[in-house]
């Protein structure tokens, strides 16, 4: 199953609702659903935001994303593999300006 189809299944979205959420055509959802589709960072970030139930970014709802970040970081820390486990390689997420 493709990453995109897996995401749709986990979020309960259909190709039609994805088209409405993202404002994309049927052809775009069909291409993203291919097993060999290469999903760019922007698409994967948008998928994460939709899965998390976040609103589109705007100054008036910035507090929502700011409130979610510490929760996500705590979950990542709790679920992180041990640093010395070679099976996982580099699991860090570099952020500029941090």
C-alpha angles and dihedrals in degrees: 000000000000122000090246094051090046089052091049091050093048093048095041092236125145127212087258094054090045089053089052094045095050100027092236133139130253088255091058094052089046091052092046090050095059114112092237096044114137108220114204123222093258092055093046092048090050090050090052092049092051092046090051091048095241122162119238110275117273131146091249093058099035089110090069095060091041090053093048097050098073090048092051091047091051091050092048091051092049093048098039118121116242112281091238096054105111093196091076103047116193108354096169121118110216114215124192115234094021 
